[in-house]
């Protein structure tokens, strides 16, 4: 039987800031973005701020209203990454099989390291105490027989706790929880489940695989398997995933925009950034995914697969705009925007043309232009030149210019 740990650093960014500045320890604290760049929202909050109802994503004015006297600090992502690496290395003392899940979470496969769940709980508790003593932050650790339930267990008791979900008791502990607590059930899926009368994880399990597949496709079948404790996905060590499978960039706009013309400079800029990274990797993409956060902060995602692999910024931007124009209502307002290229494959000197595809000469030309832009910006800096339409565009924040580190890898 497998025994999996899921360790989650409690209030990660805020906790690390309190380590950097001990005077902040125990105070209501929020790590926030730059208000001048429309990133004035709460990125992370301390346990004390959480007790006042401050939530991730709150604008700063709302956080201040909920919690008068709250302290705001700007993020130090390089420090958070360093902490994450150090703590992950410590996990490696307990198991050689450690899979990161963001900066603050990791799965550990402890199947060969412990015998039974009683011993596993003791080991997890020892790890919890060591993290607090060595790094000054706390973790919540979930222990279970699969990754999905281990993560669910780590969320059940916070902060600084160990929770076990064993095979003989998961129905009693898990099935009464809301469906939204299950990994991979997002807000839109949770709303759809509620509209079908499915409120809890147990309701998903009782609905049956066939019904869930009919309603949600393969994602419905996955939800059903996870609810039934049938998740058998392995813990994959960091660096053991092989070829990178996607790459993307995103940004928050300085002000909401309401037309395709206003958003076009952002589309061009994000497409250039993404293709720059893609070509540096020597890859092409078979799938493009666009995500947009509207003025109400709801997220919409649109995806398309292409017969002819994407490898130029011109084609990526064209598909980007096409997906938005076909599916998104601009009257909602565009607050943030992102693009991700998926199903990557290596570029080769020869390319199989597709019947009725666009002429090959412009594609080769566009590819050469992208290569020249990438090389010039690599050698002389990201802001040496950029498209003329960006200069006076109110919708483009300086961080959106191709190659600038401000939007690197970020999602809206």
N, C-alpha and C positions, 0 to 999 in steps of 0.2 A: 504494500500500500504506500502511495505517495504521501509525503508530509511536506507542505509548502508553507513558508513564512512570507508575509507581506509586511514590510516595514515602511511606515510613513512618518516623515519628520513633521511634527506638529507645527502649524503656522510657520512654515519654513523661513520665508524671507524675513518676517517680523522677528522671529526667534534669533536669527543670525544677527540682525541689526542690534538686538539687545545684548548679544555677546560682544559686538564691536563697541557698543556704548552702554556699559552696565547701568548708567543712570536711567536708562529707558526700561529696565527690567521691571515687570509688574505693572507698567503704565498702559493705558489705552493708546495703542500705537497703530498707525497704518503706513504701509509702504505704498507710495503712489507715483504715478507718472508725472510728466511735466505739464502743468496746467496751461502754459503758453502754447503748447503744441497739441492741445485738445486731448492730452492723455491724462487729464486731471481726474482720474478715477482710482479707487482703491484696488491695488494689485494683491495685497495681502494684509491681514490684520492680526493683532495679538489676541490672546485669549481674553484679556480684559476688555478690549474693544468689541470682541464678539459678544460679550455679555450685555452690551448696550444695543445689540442688534445691528452693528455695522457689518456689512456684507461685501464680499469681493464684487467689484463692478459698480459699487456706489459712487456717484460723483462726490467730490470733496465737500461741497456745500451740504449734501444730505448726511454724510458721515459726521460733519460738525454739528448738525442739528440733532442727530441721534445721540451723539456723545460729546457734549461741550468739554473743551479742554483736550481733545484728542491730539496727539502729536503726529505730525506728518513728516516722513523722511523719504528722500529719493532713493531709488534702488541702486544696489551695487552688484550687478549680475556676475561680474568676474569673481567676486568674493563668494557668491552663492555657488557658483560652479566649482570653485576650489573646495569648499566645504563638502559639496556633493561627492566629489572624487575621494576625499579623505574618508568620509563615512562609508562609501562603497568599498573602499579598500579594507576597512575594518570588517565589513560583512564577509569579505573574502577569507577572513580567519575562521569563519564558522562553516562556510561552504564554498567550494570552487565554482559553484553554479549560481551566479548572481545576475539577474536581469534588471536593468534600470527601467523605470517607467516615469519619465520626466526627471527633473532635478531632485525631487524630494521623496520619491518612492522607489522601492526595489522589491522584487521577488527573490527568495532564496529557496533552492531545492535542498531540503534537509533529509531526504528519504534515506540516504546512506549514512547520515551523521547521527541520527537519534533512533531509539527504538520505542515506538508508541507515542501516543499523544500526551501522556503524563510527563514523560521525559522532555518532550518537545516544549511543553508549557514552561518547564523549569529553565530550559536553555533560552527560550525567548525572553523570559523575565531577566535572566542574567545579561543578555544582550541589551535589553532596554536600559538597565542600570548603568552599564558600561558607556553607552552612547551619551547619557546625561552627564556622567562624571568626566569623560574624556573631551567632549565637544561642547558642553554647555547648552545643548538643546535636548528636547525630549522627542521620543518616538512612540507611536502606537503600533503594535505588532499584532497582526492576525495570523492564526495558525489553522490550517485546514488541509483537506486532501486534494484540493485543486486550486488553481490560481484565482478563479472568480470568487470563490468563497473565502479565500485567504484575504483578498482585498476587502470584501464585504465585512469580514470580521475586524479588520483594522479600523474601519469606519464606525464600528458600533460603540466603541468606548474611546473617548478622547478627553484630555490629553494623557500621555504617559501611562499607557495601559497595555495589557496583553489579553486577547480574547481568542478562545478556541471554538471552532466549529468542527466537531468530529462527525464521522459518517453516520453514526447511530442516532444523531440528534439534530441533523441539519433541518429536517422538516419542521420541527418544533421551533427552532431558532430563526430560520430564514423565511419560511413561507408566509409568516404574518407581516413581514416588512413590505413597504410600498414597492410597487414594480420599478419605480424610478431609482431605487437603491441598487439595482442590479447593474453590473458593469456592462457598458455598451448600450444601455437604454437611455437615450438622450431625451431632451425636453419634448421634441416633436413626437417621438415614439411614445412617450408617457402620455401625452395628450390623446393620441390615437387609441392607446390601450384603454384609457378612461372612457372614451366614447364608445368602446365595445363592451364596457362593463367589467373590464379587467383592472382591478385596483391593486392587487398584491402579487408578490412573486409566486405564491401558491396558486393564484388564479391563472398565471401563465402556465404553470405546470399542469393544472387540471384542464386547461383548454385543449391540450393535445398538440402533437407535432403537426398533424395535417392541417388543423385549423389555423395555427400560427403561421405556417408556411403559406397558406392561401391568402392570409391577410397581409403578411409582411415580406413574402418571398423568402430568400435564404436567410435574411436577418431574423425573420420570425422563427425559423427552425433553430437558429443559434440561440435566441432568447429562451426557447423551450428547453434545449439541452442544458443551458447554464442554470435555469431554474430547477431542473431535475438533478443537479449535481453531476452531470455527465461531461463536464468540461475536462478534456484530456490534453489541452495544449501544453507543450513542454516549457519549462523555464529555459530561456535561451541566454547563455552568457553574453556579456557585453563584448561586441566585436565578432560574435559568432553568427551574425545575420546574413553574412555574405554581401552581395552587391546592394548598394542603396536603392530602394524601390521608389522613392519619390523625392521631389525637391520643390520648394515653393517660397513665396514671399508675400507679405501683406503689410498694410498700413492703415492707420486711422486718419481720416481726412481732417483738415483744420476746421471745416464747416460742412454740414450736410449739403449734398448736391442732388439735383432733381431731374437731370437729363443725361442722355448718353453723350452729348457734346461736352458737358462739363466734366464727365468722368473719364473721357477718352485720354487726356494726358496722363492720368493715373494708371490706366490700363497699359498704355505704352511703356511707362516707366517700370511697372511691376513685371511686365513681359520681358523687358530688356534685362532686368536683374536676374530673373529666373533662368532665362536662356544663357546668360553669361555663366552662371554656375553650371548649367547643364553641359555646355560646350567645354568648359574646363574639365569636366569629368569624362568627356569623350562619349556622351550618351545622347540618345534620342528618346522620345516619349510617345507611347501609344494612346495615352489617356490624359485629358485635361479636366481639372476640377476647379470650379470657381465658387468662392464663398463670399457673401455680402452680408454685412450687419446693417439693418435699416435704422431709421430714426428712432424707432421704439426699442432698439437694441436686440431685436429678434434676428437669428441667423438663418440664412437661406443658402443651400448648397445645390449646385448644378454640375453635371458631369457629362462628358461626351468621349466616346472612343473614336479614333481616326484610323483609316486604312493606311494612309501615308504618314509615317512617323513625323512628329513635330521636332524641329531642330533649329528654327529661326524665330526671332522675336516678332517678325511681321506676321507669320501664321499663328503664333500663339496669341498675339493681340487680336487678330481677326476672330479666332474661335472664342476668345474671352468676351469680346463685345457681342458676338452672336448669341452666346448663352445668356448673357444678361438681357439683351434686347428681346429674346424669345420668351423668357421666363419671369423676369423681375419687373415689378411695377415701380417705375421711377418716382411715382407720386408718394411712395413710402419714404423716400429720401435715402441716400447712400451715406452711411456714417463711417463705415470701414469696409475694406475690400481686400481680397487676396486671391492668389492663383496657385495651384499646385499641379505639377506634371507627374504622372504616375506611369506604371508599367514601363519602366526604363529598359532600354537595350543599348548595347554598344554600337557606336557609329562604325560604319565600314566604308571603305573606298568606293564600293559599288552599292547602288540602291535600286531595289526593285520598284519600277514605276507602276502606278495604278492607273487603269484605264479611266479616262476623263479627269485625271488629276490635273492640277495646275501645271503650266509649262515648267520644265526643269531649269531653264536658264535663269529666270528670276529667282528661283529658290537657291541656286548656287550663288548668285550675286548677293542675295540677302545674307546667306551664310558667311560669305567673305566679309561683308560689312560688319556683321556681328563679331567676327574674329578680330577685325581691325580695332573696333571699339573696345573690345575686351583687353586687347594687348596694350592699347594706348592708356586706358584707365589703370591697368595693372602697373605700368611703368611710371606714369606721371600723376596719378591720383584720380579719384572718382569724379571730381568736379571740373576737370579740364574742359570738357564740353558736354553739352546735352542738347536735346531737341529744342528748336526755337519755340515750339508751342508751349513749352514748360515755363518759359521765362516769366510771363505775366499771368500764368494760370493760378487763380485763387484756390483751386482744388488740390494743387500739388504742394505738399509740405516738402521742405528741403531734404528730409530723410527719404523721400521717394525717388530722388535722383539715382540713376543707375549706379550700382556699386557702393553707394554710401552705406556705412555700417549701421545706420540708425534703424533700418527696417530688416536687417539681415535675419532670414529664417523666421521672422515673426509671423504670427497669425493675428487677424483682427481682434 
